[in-house]
């Protein structure tokens, strides 16, 4: 299955089980739908991309700044318009300190802004970037890019290791 023909429908991190569930379809000739539950850890960027949605959920739900620490995003359900416009619902665990329990909260379905008068009903550019980043991380996960070490890292010649150490590390550009 070609990674470019995959459409991600839902990403869910089941932290208590240490598993990731991804629902997706192959938009090729067959338009088959798949759902997979994986126990292999993802690349740390996957978890960072999911956690980065915390501030977006806080803003979308119009919660005070001090409540952001009580939000733990765990799932995103994606939709796509005919022209490819992405929409999403972000689901989070919300911690209730007085009871020591949690409840689930979800954002309303919103879409990426593409001009027009509906800007107030759309994701900010920063949130849209975060959602696309998470979607890209899910694609990488399905393609086999996981939290594994390269078996050949230890066998690189010293000069090559020094060369890699000098290269700047790419940092994801994620805005609130």
PyMOL commands that set and color helices and strands:
alter all, ss='L'
color gray80, all
select helices_A, chain A and resi 3-5+44-51+54-60+65-70+119-121+125-142+153-155+158-166
alter helices_A, ss='H'
color red, helices_A
select strands_A, chain A and resi 6-14+19-26+33-38+71-80+86-96+101-106+110-112+122-123
alter strands_A, ss='S'
color yellow, strands_A
deselect
rebuild
show_as cartoon
